[in-house]
């Protein structure tokens, strides 16, 4: 952990002073005569010949110095990590640590000239770093041109002897079509995680030997990819010139390189001689390429020894100047005053399956085909910037006409409607195409499956295991629409040039053990006051957000219950906005049904509620259904417009955001946006709904029946209730808990409504209650957060198991505090078994539980040290996603298989916390306070609760200054002031019951 709170010990390295030992280049050549090539790589009569070069670590002779320009560009108003200032400083520290004293560094914008990296200057770089100077309104194109001018300002001798590199870190989404990227050789570009600018930053790094990657991982640390890039830049072998020569005898000739367009090569006119100029990027990391050798004129027996008809040799410099290393293709003989020409010749080994080298050749053939598959998917799914620019221009031209009109007569109203419809069409055209992404994921899966089980794939065996994991992760990211451009573009960028790609180059999620869930156990043995139930042990279960890269999320069926009776225009608009949020997050495999909450029951002529899929046609149907329910009038089937455009101000909100997005991306000067006519509001408050809740009860039963009657049982079922009705009748009934219910009231809902919605939400263990509208009549973050959880569920039937071995009668399980979740303890003769049934977990979910252990005979320090051996916790779950094509048994994939394995894995991992300042102890205290607060606040569901008693009990548990305690103290203060915070407190209680803080705003 550095002084700024950003951990990066994995990147620490001594400053590069340049090693001084020598060895030879390793050259290998294999001709695999029985290879069955993929169709895209096949050439009639040709045999693949793989040539491999490796620069051993002993070749790290003293390298020539490099000039590096680091561009730090943070565009104002764009997405950026919370601790971006610390991240950039860590990145500069990584750079200065790896540069040698003869290297030069410039940093745009605050150090615009190249400075030698002496110890003093290295410190000065970090001292001059000021985050305020990094944020800018200057376009990325202008900033890159500034970096280029620094190189152009170098002397002729420096340009000749010193290699030059540019490292760009930016969150920009600027239009860079005007940038001639081929001008920038050796540009390495990095985007921030969550900046959503992968396509822009990748375009910068599209020339030779350039790379693109993400700067920060999910833990807020610098990625291994960034450190690996700086290592390559400062590697002596990275600039060493290598020339591979191939000479063919009379009966054979060269037909070109297989799938390696990024390696420079030349083949003579008669195809008898070839010259290739590859790169050895890092010591001990091989660079491979495959040559098609035409052998159609050879007899079968002559093909068994191709070393007689093909000669392979290599020439390279030991200790050459950097400029020649980057450009030299003609090698002088002997000494040239800079370095010595060394030669290496190898005999081509003719191999078949199971012979030495066969697996390596097969693995390289598979890798090249995998790169082709990913490249094709990227090209098919990249943004159409020309279409987007045309749409933006069309929108601007049409919207400008609105300035000439004011709301008044019918003609003006038609003009307003026409503009709104246009905005809606453009918004719809540029939404995420879930069907297209799913088709891409399916294409990747099928293509890789064929390749993996082809003859080459089977021959490669375990050599492609890492590649297989990466291909599977890319498929999952596409399916879940989870940071797939960032991963695919970074992966291809490195594989294209055969740049070494470190494992876990973008995330820190450990996939060797539990790929989805993380488990942490903490026992506080001193600081926590002794509880009558025993020693409290914290059990922390987390489903990391990056689980969406490892497991496909579950398809869902959502039933939305909308109370549409006697609503003002604002509330009707809000219902439509809420439904837009849901539809925007649902993928094409998800479904939705809408049930109106109305009295009397719908007439027989009204079609029954049914599920509609989220294909383009299904979305169109849903929009029409929504319009007919909320607006109470039939909507014309054509032309289709997105529901927000013709009925709410949300269409205008979308327009403003869209105009800003397009102008930022395409660098179009925005026009003055006209002042829109505000929606009229009816005077007075909404009509008070006096219904006792029967209509809401009927709608809930209809929703449950609709989910029960489904044929597609592999979809998770959810019910969303939005109502301001009384609901007293509902609170008198027992609600089924088989489906998760989330309930939302309006901001001006009465106490009867608030308690009814809370009752519905808490009927299931993971239901959420919140208010749906804020003071600006916008959908709250709480509602959006709820929908995000629904559409990112990755595990189901999650269960935590606790084993307390008490054969010596030293310890025993006394109690489990699991909050809203079911738990149980089973006593046996030699051990106690405890269980916590957690249920479904979404990506990013955290669940905390307290297990109390009775320390019967443990009294000494040694006893506490052995505690972890007596107390074991494990976790198991099932993957939420199930494939219709897979057999039933393959759907359920428990993380663990037998209890013996669990014991061995977790033995000694129970963290024992002693009497000293410790973050875990604060977390433990917070968890205990949380459970107490949730239990106390739940009492306000009773209308007859005593406020004074509740305030006193809450005040008594407030110890310390954590966020949780501050929130409780704020509620206590507001209650004493007589403020109406019933909805806030009950919403807080449902979130905290799930170990979560309610979203702000």
CORTA-V540288 format. One record per residue. RES is the residue in one letter. D_LAST is the distance of its C-alpha to the last C-alpha in Angstrom with 2 decimals. Layout:
# CORTA-V540288
res->RES d_last->D_LAST
res->RES d_last->D_LAST
This chain:
# CORTA-V540288
res->X d_last->32.04
res->X d_last->32.53
res->X d_last->31.88
res->X d_last->28.53
res->X d_last->27.28
res->X d_last->27.87
res->X d_last->30.53
res->X d_last->33.33
res->X d_last->36.60
res->X d_last->37.41
res->X d_last->37.95
res->X d_last->40.28
res->X d_last->43.81
res->X d_last->46.65
res->X d_last->47.31
res->X d_last->49.52
res->X d_last->53.10
res->X d_last->54.72
res->X d_last->56.81
res->X d_last->60.47
res->X d_last->61.92
res->X d_last->63.19
res->X d_last->63.59
res->X d_last->64.19
res->X d_last->61.97
res->X d_last->61.89
res->X d_last->62.85
res->X d_last->63.05
res->X d_last->63.98
res->X d_last->64.00
res->X d_last->65.33
res->X d_last->64.05
res->X d_last->66.67
res->X d_last->65.26
res->X d_last->61.68
res->X d_last->60.26
res->X d_last->57.83
res->X d_last->54.84
res->X d_last->55.83
res->X d_last->53.94
res->X d_last->55.92
res->X d_last->59.29
res->X d_last->62.35
res->X d_last->65.73
res->X d_last->68.18
res->X d_last->65.79
res->X d_last->65.03
res->X d_last->61.91
res->X d_last->62.77
res->X d_last->60.02
res->X d_last->60.49
res->X d_last->58.42
res->X d_last->58.28
res->X d_last->56.91
res->X d_last->57.10
res->X d_last->57.66
res->X d_last->56.04
res->X d_last->59.52
res->X d_last->59.39
res->X d_last->56.92
res->X d_last->59.39
res->X d_last->58.29
res->X d_last->55.97
res->X d_last->55.95
res->X d_last->53.10
res->X d_last->50.07
res->X d_last->48.06
res->X d_last->44.32
res->X d_last->41.76
res->X d_last->38.10
res->X d_last->35.66
res->X d_last->32.15
res->X d_last->30.09
res->X d_last->26.33
res->X d_last->25.38
res->X d_last->22.71
res->X d_last->19.69
res->X d_last->20.41
res->X d_last->18.94
res->X d_last->20.12
res->X d_last->19.78
res->X d_last->17.97
res->X d_last->21.48
res->X d_last->23.42
res->X d_last->25.43
res->X d_last->26.84
res->X d_last->27.53
res->X d_last->29.61
res->X d_last->31.52
res->X d_last->32.33
res->X d_last->33.54
res->X d_last->35.82
res->X d_last->37.11
res->X d_last->37.99
res->X d_last->39.87
res->X d_last->41.79
res->X d_last->42.79
res->X d_last->44.36
res->X d_last->46.16
res->X d_last->49.70
res->X d_last->51.27
res->X d_last->52.96
res->X d_last->49.82
res->X d_last->48.04
res->X d_last->44.33
res->X d_last->42.45
res->X d_last->38.70
res->X d_last->37.22
res->X d_last->36.01
res->X d_last->37.05
res->X d_last->40.43
res->X d_last->42.09
res->X d_last->45.49
res->X d_last->46.88
res->X d_last->47.58
res->X d_last->49.59
res->X d_last->47.57
res->X d_last->49.54
res->X d_last->48.03
res->X d_last->47.49
res->X d_last->45.87
res->X d_last->43.58
res->X d_last->42.18
res->X d_last->42.01
res->X d_last->39.77
res->X d_last->37.07
res->X d_last->37.63
res->X d_last->37.26
res->X d_last->34.00
res->X d_last->31.29
res->X d_last->27.85
res->X d_last->27.44
res->X d_last->30.55
res->X d_last->29.28
res->X d_last->26.39
res->X d_last->28.12
res->X d_last->28.34
res->X d_last->31.76
res->X d_last->32.29
res->X d_last->33.14
res->X d_last->36.58
res->X d_last->37.56
res->X d_last->36.45
res->X d_last->38.53
res->X d_last->41.48
res->X d_last->41.27
res->X d_last->41.57
res->X d_last->44.52
res->X d_last->46.23
res->X d_last->46.24
res->X d_last->48.33
res->X d_last->50.54
res->X d_last->51.33
res->X d_last->52.97
res->X d_last->56.73
res->X d_last->58.88
res->X d_last->59.76
res->X d_last->56.14
res->X d_last->55.29
res->X d_last->58.31
res->X d_last->57.77
res->X d_last->54.04
res->X d_last->51.54
res->X d_last->48.36
res->X d_last->44.83
res->X d_last->41.42
res->X d_last->38.21
res->X d_last->35.09
res->X d_last->31.49
res->X d_last->29.00
res->X d_last->25.67
res->X d_last->27.28
res->X d_last->27.47
res->X d_last->30.20
res->X d_last->33.11
res->X d_last->35.96
res->X d_last->38.62
res->X d_last->40.60
res->X d_last->40.81
res->X d_last->44.06
res->X d_last->42.83
res->X d_last->46.40
res->X d_last->47.02
res->X d_last->44.85
res->X d_last->46.66
res->X d_last->45.04
res->X d_last->41.43
res->X d_last->38.94
res->X d_last->35.38
res->X d_last->32.15
res->X d_last->28.62
res->X d_last->25.41
res->X d_last->23.90
res->X d_last->21.09
res->X d_last->22.35
res->X d_last->23.77
res->X d_last->26.85
res->X d_last->29.49
res->X d_last->31.75
res->X d_last->31.90
res->X d_last->32.59
res->X d_last->35.01
res->X d_last->36.99
res->X d_last->37.72
res->X d_last->39.28
res->X d_last->41.55
res->X d_last->44.89
res->X d_last->47.38
res->X d_last->46.28
res->X d_last->42.69
res->X d_last->39.74
res->X d_last->36.01
res->X d_last->33.55
res->X d_last->30.04
res->X d_last->29.72
res->X d_last->27.25
res->X d_last->27.05
res->X d_last->24.27
res->X d_last->24.83
res->X d_last->24.34
res->X d_last->28.12
res->X d_last->30.63
res->X d_last->32.13
res->X d_last->35.78
res->X d_last->36.27
res->X d_last->35.77
res->X d_last->38.24
res->X d_last->40.68
res->X d_last->40.67
res->X d_last->41.64
res->X d_last->44.26
res->X d_last->45.79
res->X d_last->45.93
res->X d_last->47.81
res->X d_last->50.01
res->X d_last->53.73
res->X d_last->54.37
res->X d_last->51.56
res->X d_last->53.84
res->X d_last->57.14
res->X d_last->59.03
res->X d_last->60.21
res->X d_last->62.55
res->X d_last->63.41
res->X d_last->66.64
res->X d_last->67.74
res->X d_last->71.34
res->X d_last->72.62
res->X d_last->76.18
res->X d_last->78.00
res->X d_last->76.79
res->X d_last->73.02
res->X d_last->70.49
res->X d_last->66.81
res->X d_last->64.42
res->X d_last->61.26
res->X d_last->58.22
res->X d_last->56.12
res->X d_last->52.48
res->X d_last->52.30
res->X d_last->51.85
res->X d_last->50.28
res->X d_last->53.50
res->X d_last->56.11
res->X d_last->59.50
res->X d_last->62.74
res->X d_last->65.39
res->X d_last->68.88
res->X d_last->70.40
res->X d_last->72.63
res->X d_last->69.66
res->X d_last->71.74
res->X d_last->69.79
res->X d_last->66.13
res->X d_last->64.22
res->X d_last->60.64
res->X d_last->58.52
res->X d_last->55.77
res->X d_last->53.59
res->X d_last->53.52
res->X d_last->49.97
res->X d_last->50.08
res->X d_last->52.93
res->X d_last->53.57
res->X d_last->51.29
res->X d_last->53.47
res->X d_last->53.25
res->X d_last->54.74
res->X d_last->55.94
res->X d_last->58.03
res->X d_last->60.99
res->X d_last->62.59
res->X d_last->66.31
res->X d_last->68.60
res->X d_last->71.29
res->X d_last->72.67
res->X d_last->76.12
res->X d_last->76.45
res->X d_last->78.25
res->X d_last->76.28
res->X d_last->78.16
res->X d_last->77.42
res->X d_last->73.66
res->X d_last->73.92
res->X d_last->74.25
res->X d_last->72.38
res->X d_last->72.95
res->X d_last->76.28
res->X d_last->74.74
res->X d_last->71.51
res->X d_last->71.33
res->X d_last->68.06
res->X d_last->68.00
res->X d_last->65.56
res->X d_last->65.93
res->X d_last->63.55
res->X d_last->63.61
res->X d_last->63.32
res->X d_last->61.64
res->X d_last->61.39
res->X d_last->59.74
res->X d_last->56.24
res->X d_last->57.04
res->X d_last->59.91
res->X d_last->57.78
res->X d_last->55.37
res->X d_last->58.03
res->X d_last->61.42
res->X d_last->62.98
res->X d_last->66.62
res->X d_last->67.68
res->X d_last->70.59
res->X d_last->73.25
res->X d_last->73.37
res->X d_last->72.05
res->X d_last->70.39
res->X d_last->69.53
res->X d_last->65.90
res->X d_last->66.03
res->X d_last->68.30
res->X d_last->68.30
res->X d_last->68.22
res->X d_last->69.08
res->X d_last->68.26
res->X d_last->69.73
res->X d_last->68.90
res->X d_last->70.68
res->X d_last->68.74
res->X d_last->68.41
res->X d_last->68.98
res->X d_last->66.91
res->X d_last->66.14
res->X d_last->63.78
res->X d_last->63.71
res->X d_last->65.39
res->X d_last->63.98
res->X d_last->61.46
res->X d_last->60.97
res->X d_last->57.51
res->X d_last->56.38
res->X d_last->57.58
res->X d_last->56.00
res->X d_last->52.64
res->X d_last->52.75
res->X d_last->53.61
res->X d_last->50.65
res->X d_last->48.30
res->X d_last->49.49
res->X d_last->49.00
res->X d_last->45.46
res->X d_last->44.64
res->X d_last->46.09
res->X d_last->43.97
res->X d_last->40.70
res->X d_last->41.81
res->X d_last->42.54
res->X d_last->39.14
res->X d_last->37.41
res->X d_last->39.59
res->X d_last->38.91
res->X d_last->35.11
res->X d_last->34.52
res->X d_last->32.83
res->X d_last->35.30
res->X d_last->34.65
res->X d_last->37.48
res->X d_last->36.08
res->X d_last->32.59
res->X d_last->34.22
res->X d_last->36.32
res->X d_last->33.37
res->X d_last->31.57
res->X d_last->34.76
res->X d_last->35.25
res->X d_last->31.76
res->X d_last->32.23
res->X d_last->35.68
res->X d_last->34.70
res->X d_last->31.57
res->X d_last->33.68
res->X d_last->35.84
res->X d_last->33.05
res->X d_last->33.54
res->X d_last->36.89
res->X d_last->35.62
res->X d_last->33.91
res->X d_last->32.94
res->X d_last->36.13
res->X d_last->38.92
res->X d_last->38.87
res->X d_last->39.75
res->X d_last->36.71
res->X d_last->34.49
res->X d_last->36.08
res->X d_last->35.36
res->X d_last->31.65
res->X d_last->31.60
res->X d_last->33.61
res->X d_last->31.20
res->X d_last->28.20
res->X d_last->30.23
res->X d_last->31.12
res->X d_last->27.52
res->X d_last->26.80
res->X d_last->29.93
res->X d_last->29.05
res->X d_last->25.55
res->X d_last->27.22
res->X d_last->29.97
res->X d_last->27.70
res->X d_last->25.44
res->X d_last->26.08
res->X d_last->29.51
res->X d_last->29.17
res->X d_last->32.80
res->X d_last->34.04
res->X d_last->32.21
res->X d_last->33.56
res->X d_last->37.00
res->X d_last->36.80
res->X d_last->35.93
res->X d_last->38.82
res->X d_last->41.13
res->X d_last->40.37
res->X d_last->40.96
res->X d_last->44.23
res->X d_last->45.45
res->X d_last->44.86
res->X d_last->46.38
res->X d_last->49.52
res->X d_last->49.71
res->X d_last->49.13
res->X d_last->51.89
res->X d_last->54.25
res->X d_last->57.37
res->X d_last->55.82
res->X d_last->52.66
res->X d_last->54.74
res->X d_last->57.06
res->X d_last->54.21
res->X d_last->53.13
res->X d_last->50.82
res->X d_last->50.77
res->X d_last->48.07
res->X d_last->45.94
res->X d_last->43.31
res->X d_last->43.44
res->X d_last->43.02
res->X d_last->39.83
res->X d_last->38.44
res->X d_last->39.39
res->X d_last->37.80
res->X d_last->34.54
res->X d_last->34.59
res->X d_last->35.17
res->X d_last->32.22
res->X d_last->29.88
res->X d_last->31.09
res->X d_last->30.68
res->X d_last->27.08
res->X d_last->26.26
res->X d_last->25.17
res->X d_last->26.00
res->X d_last->29.45
res->X d_last->30.36
res->X d_last->29.81
res->X d_last->31.97
res->X d_last->34.67
res->X d_last->35.18
res->X d_last->35.39
res->X d_last->37.75
res->X d_last->39.95
res->X d_last->40.02
res->X d_last->41.60
res->X d_last->43.78
res->X d_last->45.11
res->X d_last->46.68
res->X d_last->47.29
res->X d_last->45.13
res->X d_last->44.57
res->X d_last->41.19
res->X d_last->40.04
res->X d_last->38.79
res->X d_last->35.02
res->X d_last->34.81
res->X d_last->31.14
res->X d_last->29.69
res->X d_last->30.72
res->X d_last->30.62
res->X d_last->33.98
res->X d_last->35.61
res->X d_last->38.85
res->X d_last->37.87
res->X d_last->34.71
res->X d_last->33.04
res->X d_last->29.98
res->X d_last->29.28
res->X d_last->29.54
res->X d_last->30.79
res->X d_last->30.91
res->X d_last->32.70
res->X d_last->32.77
res->X d_last->35.12
res->X d_last->34.91
res->X d_last->38.43
res->X d_last->38.48
res->X d_last->35.42
res->X d_last->33.81
res->X d_last->35.72
res->X d_last->38.16
res->X d_last->36.84
res->X d_last->39.36
res->X d_last->38.41
res->X d_last->39.27
res->X d_last->37.75
res->X d_last->34.06
res->X d_last->33.51
res->X d_last->30.06
res->X d_last->29.87
res->X d_last->27.08
res->X d_last->26.76
res->X d_last->24.71
res->X d_last->24.70
res->X d_last->23.98
res->X d_last->22.11
res->X d_last->25.47
res->X d_last->26.93
res->X d_last->26.24
res->X d_last->29.08
res->X d_last->31.39
res->X d_last->30.97
res->X d_last->30.35
res->X d_last->27.44
res->X d_last->28.41
res->X d_last->28.76
res->X d_last->26.86
res->X d_last->27.61
res->X d_last->24.67
res->X d_last->25.47
res->X d_last->22.98
res->X d_last->23.70
res->X d_last->22.65
res->X d_last->23.37
res->X d_last->24.62
res->X d_last->26.97
res->X d_last->26.89
res->X d_last->23.63
res->X d_last->22.96
res->X d_last->22.72
res->X d_last->18.97
res->X d_last->18.52
res->X d_last->21.06
res->X d_last->19.30
res->X d_last->16.05
res->X d_last->18.27
res->X d_last->19.76
res->X d_last->16.58
res->X d_last->15.63
res->X d_last->19.18
res->X d_last->19.07
res->X d_last->16.33
res->X d_last->18.69
res->X d_last->21.80
res->X d_last->20.61
res->X d_last->20.16
res->X d_last->23.39
res->X d_last->26.53
res->X d_last->29.95
res->X d_last->30.96
res->X d_last->28.21
res->X d_last->28.69
res->X d_last->26.87
res->X d_last->28.15
res->X d_last->26.85
res->X d_last->28.06
res->X d_last->27.68
res->X d_last->27.31
res->X d_last->30.17
res->X d_last->33.11
res->X d_last->35.99
res->X d_last->36.00
res->X d_last->36.25
res->X d_last->39.82
res->X d_last->41.97
res->X d_last->42.02
res->X d_last->38.28
res->X d_last->37.87
res->X d_last->36.50
res->X d_last->33.14
res->X d_last->33.62
res->X d_last->31.85
res->X d_last->31.61
res->X d_last->31.44
res->X d_last->29.16
res->X d_last->32.06
res->X d_last->32.25
res->X d_last->34.36
res->X d_last->32.07
res->X d_last->29.03
res->X d_last->31.24
res->X d_last->32.24
res->X d_last->28.71
res->X d_last->27.71
res->X d_last->30.79
res->X d_last->30.17
res->X d_last->26.60
res->X d_last->27.97
res->X d_last->30.76
res->X d_last->28.58
res->X d_last->25.76
res->X d_last->27.90
res->X d_last->30.94
res->X d_last->33.37
res->X d_last->34.89
res->X d_last->33.72
res->X d_last->36.42
res->X d_last->36.79
res->X d_last->37.54
res->X d_last->36.41
res->X d_last->33.29
res->X d_last->30.05
res->X d_last->26.55
res->X d_last->25.15
res->X d_last->22.42
res->X d_last->25.09
res->X d_last->27.23
res->X d_last->24.98
res->X d_last->21.52
res->X d_last->20.05
res->X d_last->18.25
res->X d_last->21.61
res->X d_last->21.52
res->X d_last->18.10
res->X d_last->19.75
res->X d_last->22.75
res->X d_last->21.14
res->X d_last->19.55
res->X d_last->22.88
res->X d_last->24.99
res->X d_last->23.16
res->X d_last->23.53
res->X d_last->27.18
res->X d_last->28.19
res->X d_last->26.82
res->X d_last->28.52
res->X d_last->31.70
res->X d_last->31.93
res->X d_last->32.45
res->X d_last->32.29
res->X d_last->29.74
res->X d_last->31.02
res->X d_last->29.52
res->X d_last->27.04
res->X d_last->28.16
res->X d_last->26.15
res->X d_last->25.26
res->X d_last->26.21
res->X d_last->23.22
res->X d_last->23.14
res->X d_last->24.99
res->X d_last->23.40
res->X d_last->25.56
res->X d_last->26.20
res->X d_last->25.36
res->X d_last->23.04
res->X d_last->23.27
res->X d_last->26.42
res->X d_last->26.13
res->X d_last->26.84
res->X d_last->29.46
res->X d_last->30.14
res->X d_last->30.59
res->X d_last->28.94
res->X d_last->32.01
res->X d_last->30.71
res->X d_last->27.57
res->X d_last->29.93
res->X d_last->32.21
res->X d_last->29.48
res->X d_last->28.38
res->X d_last->32.04
res->X d_last->32.47
res->X d_last->29.61
res->X d_last->31.16
res->X d_last->34.57
res->X d_last->33.42
res->X d_last->32.17
res->X d_last->35.32
res->X d_last->37.64
res->X d_last->36.39
res->X d_last->39.02
res->X d_last->36.56
res->X d_last->35.80
res->X d_last->34.57
res->X d_last->31.20
res->X d_last->28.49
res->X d_last->27.52
res->X d_last->24.07
res->X d_last->23.28
res->X d_last->20.10
res->X d_last->20.15
res->X d_last->18.33
res->X d_last->19.99
res->X d_last->20.06
res->X d_last->23.62
res->X d_last->25.18
res->X d_last->25.86
res->X d_last->28.17
res->X d_last->30.77
res->X d_last->28.53
res->X d_last->27.96
res->X d_last->31.74
res->X d_last->32.24
res->X d_last->31.98
res->X d_last->29.71
res->X d_last->30.89
res->X d_last->28.98
res->X d_last->30.44
res->X d_last->27.37
res->X d_last->23.72
res->X d_last->21.85
res->X d_last->18.13
res->X d_last->17.42
res->X d_last->14.79
res->X d_last->15.22
res->X d_last->14.34
res->X d_last->12.46
res->X d_last->15.99
res->X d_last->17.59
res->X d_last->20.20
res->X d_last->20.74
res->X d_last->23.22
res->X d_last->20.86
res->X d_last->18.09
res->X d_last->20.80
res->X d_last->22.36
res->X d_last->19.34
res->X d_last->18.84
res->X d_last->22.60
res->X d_last->22.58
res->X d_last->19.93
res->X d_last->21.86
res->X d_last->25.13
res->X d_last->24.69
res->X d_last->24.08
res->X d_last->21.08
res->X d_last->19.38
res->X d_last->15.68
res->X d_last->14.52
res->X d_last->11.15
res->X d_last->10.29
res->X d_last->10.67
res->X d_last->9.80
res->X d_last->7.45
res->X d_last->9.67
res->X d_last->10.87
res->X d_last->12.07
res->X d_last->10.36
res->X d_last->9.81
res->X d_last->6.46
res->X d_last->6.18
res->X d_last->7.79
res->X d_last->10.56
res->X d_last->11.16
res->X d_last->11.39
res->X d_last->13.77
res->X d_last->15.90
res->X d_last->16.17
res->X d_last->17.57
res->X d_last->19.96
res->X d_last->21.34
res->X d_last->21.97
res->X d_last->23.99
res->X d_last->26.93
res->X d_last->28.68
res->X d_last->29.77
res->X d_last->31.83
res->X d_last->30.79
res->X d_last->32.85
res->X d_last->33.24
res->X d_last->36.82
res->X d_last->38.11
res->X d_last->41.77
res->X d_last->43.23
res->X d_last->46.88
res->X d_last->48.83
res->X d_last->52.39
res->X d_last->53.30
res->X d_last->51.34
res->X d_last->49.26
res->X d_last->45.73
res->X d_last->44.23
res->X d_last->40.91
res->X d_last->40.11
res->X d_last->36.58
res->X d_last->33.42
res->X d_last->29.96
res->X d_last->28.01
res->X d_last->25.39
res->X d_last->24.69
res->X d_last->27.15
res->X d_last->30.87
res->X d_last->33.26
res->X d_last->37.00
res->X d_last->39.82
res->X d_last->43.32
res->X d_last->46.15
res->X d_last->49.11
res->X d_last->52.27
res->X d_last->51.40
res->X d_last->47.63
res->X d_last->44.43
res->X d_last->42.10
res->X d_last->38.44
res->X d_last->35.97
res->X d_last->32.21
res->X d_last->31.24
res->X d_last->27.88
res->X d_last->28.09
res->X d_last->26.10
res->X d_last->24.03
res->X d_last->21.87
res->X d_last->21.92
res->X d_last->19.75
res->X d_last->20.00
res->X d_last->21.00
res->X d_last->22.90
res->X d_last->24.43
res->X d_last->27.38
res->X d_last->29.90
res->X d_last->33.58
res->X d_last->36.06
res->X d_last->39.49
res->X d_last->42.48
res->X d_last->44.41
res->X d_last->47.85
res->X d_last->50.16
res->X d_last->48.02
res->X d_last->48.81
res->X d_last->49.74
res->X d_last->47.94
res->X d_last->49.66
res->X d_last->48.37
res->X d_last->44.75
res->X d_last->45.45
res->X d_last->46.74
res->X d_last->43.82
res->X d_last->42.14
res->X d_last->45.37
res->X d_last->45.24
res->X d_last->41.65
res->X d_last->40.38
res->X d_last->37.16
res->X d_last->36.83
res->X d_last->34.47
res->X d_last->35.27
res->X d_last->33.48
res->X d_last->34.22
res->X d_last->32.92
res->X d_last->30.64
res->X d_last->32.29
res->X d_last->35.75
res->X d_last->38.07
res->X d_last->40.35
res->X d_last->43.05
res->X d_last->43.03
res->X d_last->45.10
res->X d_last->43.29
res->X d_last->43.98
res->X d_last->42.26
res->X d_last->38.93
res->X d_last->38.54
res->X d_last->38.42
res->X d_last->38.03
res->X d_last->37.15
res->X d_last->40.10
res->X d_last->43.46
res->X d_last->45.36
res->X d_last->44.87
res->X d_last->47.36
res->X d_last->45.32
res->X d_last->42.22
res->X d_last->44.20
res->X d_last->45.50
res->X d_last->42.14
res->X d_last->40.22
res->X d_last->43.09
res->X d_last->42.28
res->X d_last->38.59
res->X d_last->37.46
res->X d_last->36.26
res->X d_last->37.96
res->X d_last->36.09
res->X d_last->38.35
res->X d_last->37.93
res->X d_last->36.33
res->X d_last->32.92
res->X d_last->31.19
res->X d_last->27.70
res->X d_last->28.64
res->X d_last->29.59
res->X d_last->26.22
res->X d_last->24.59
res->X d_last->27.20
res->X d_last->26.53
res->X d_last->22.79
res->X d_last->23.60
res->X d_last->26.08
res->X d_last->23.74
res->X d_last->21.06
res->X d_last->23.70
res->X d_last->24.85
res->X d_last->21.48
res->X d_last->20.69
res->X d_last->24.18
res->X d_last->23.92
res->X d_last->20.63
res->X d_last->22.05
res->X d_last->24.67
res->X d_last->22.51
res->X d_last->23.02
res->X d_last->26.41
res->X d_last->26.39
res->X d_last->29.15
res->X d_last->27.44
res->X d_last->28.42
res->X d_last->25.56
res->X d_last->27.80
res->X d_last->28.83
res->X d_last->25.34
res->X d_last->24.20
res->X d_last->27.31
res->X d_last->26.95
res->X d_last->23.42
res->X d_last->24.71
res->X d_last->27.65
res->X d_last->25.79
res->X d_last->23.78
res->X d_last->25.82
res->X d_last->24.92
res->X d_last->21.93
res->X d_last->19.84
res->X d_last->16.06
res->X d_last->16.67
res->X d_last->18.98
res->X d_last->16.76
res->X d_last->14.06
res->X d_last->17.05
res->X d_last->18.51
res->X d_last->15.50
res->X d_last->15.78
res->X d_last->19.51
res->X d_last->19.31
res->X d_last->17.25
res->X d_last->19.71
res->X d_last->22.60
res->X d_last->21.46
res->X d_last->21.52
res->X d_last->17.90
res->X d_last->16.93
res->X d_last->14.32
res->X d_last->16.08
res->X d_last->13.43
res->X d_last->10.98
res->X d_last->14.08
res->X d_last->15.37
res->X d_last->12.32
res->X d_last->12.38
res->X d_last->16.07
res->X d_last->16.09
res->X d_last->14.05
res->X d_last->16.09
res->X d_last->19.15
res->X d_last->18.75
res->X d_last->18.51
res->X d_last->14.91
res->X d_last->11.89
res->X d_last->8.87
res->X d_last->6.44
res->X d_last->3.81
res->X d_last->0.00
